[in-house]
Structure formats: C-alpha cells, structure tokens
Amino acid sequence: MVKIRLRRVGTNNRPQWRIVVAEVKMPRDGRFIEAIGYYDPLPAKEIFDVKMGRLEYWLKQGAQLTPTLKSLLKRSGKKAK
C-alpha cells in the first residue's frame, strides 16, 4: 500500500517536513518514491507547498493521505480532486 505522508528533515529544534509518496512498510525517514512538496511550521506564517498535479496523480493511483496531511491540506485551503 502506498501512502502520502510527511518525512522529517531539518535539525534539532528546527523541524521541517517533506511531503512524500512512500510504501507503508518503509520507515518515516526512510526510502520514498517521490517528493511532492514541503511544510515548514516555524516561520510566523507557516510555509506549505505541494505539487497538486502530482498529488492528484498519486491519489488516482490508489495512494492514501495520512490524517495529518489531510488536515494540513484542509487548513491551507487546497483541495485534492
């Protein structure tokens, strides 16, 4: 099964996240299929960017969003078709 989830990057006390498409069996920061965006929660106005075309492609292929990513998409106002 393929999931679209967050992958932690950055340093201690300065987390940043990549939005990746990965196999469920892979660890959180392990191997992934494709990186489709990023999320940085620390600036005054958080940065959330995702390639909507690739997100929609993977959803059509059967990939599933994690609950955290669903809430980030909803909060940012972006809709996946």
N, C-alpha and C positions, 0 to 999 in steps of 0.2 A: 504494500500500500504506500502511496506517495502523499506526503503532507507538505503544505506551505507553512513554514514556521520561522521563528526568529533564531538567529545564531549570534551569540555574544562575541563581540570584538572590543577592543579598547584596553585600557589599563585599569589597575585597581582604583576604585572610587571615581572612575570616569567611563562608565559603560556606554557602548554604542552597539547597535544591533543591525545585522544584515537580514534582509528578508530572503529566504532561500527555499528552493524546492528540494526536498530530501526524502529518501526512503525512511520509513518509520524505524527500522532496525538500527539506523546509524545514530551515534551519539549526538548530543545537542551541537557541539562544536566540531563535529567530525565531517566526513565526506558528504558532499551535496551534489545535486545535479546541475542546478543553475541558480545564480544570484539575481534576484529581480528587483531589489530595492534596498533601502536603508531607513533606519529610525534612530534619531538622537534625542533623548528625552531631556537633556540637561540645559540647553540654552533657554533664555527667557521665553522664546516662542519655539516650542519643540519642532524638530525637523522630521517630516515623514514623507518619503518619496518612494513610489512604487511604479514600475512599468505596467500600466493597466492592460496593455495588449498581451503581454506575456502572462499576467495573472489570469486573464480570461482564457487564454490558450490552455494553461495547465488545469484550470477548473473544468474545461470541456473534456480534457483527457482523463478526468476522474480524480484529480488531486483534491484533497480536503484542506480547508483552512483550520488552523488551531483557534480555540476560543479567544485567546489574547489578540491574535491578528484580526479576527472578526471585529472585536471591539475597537481596535485602532482604526480600521477602515471606516467603521460607523462614525467614530468620533471625528475623523478628518473630513467626513462628508463624501468620500469616494465610494462609488458603487461598482461592484463586480457584476457583470451581466450573467 
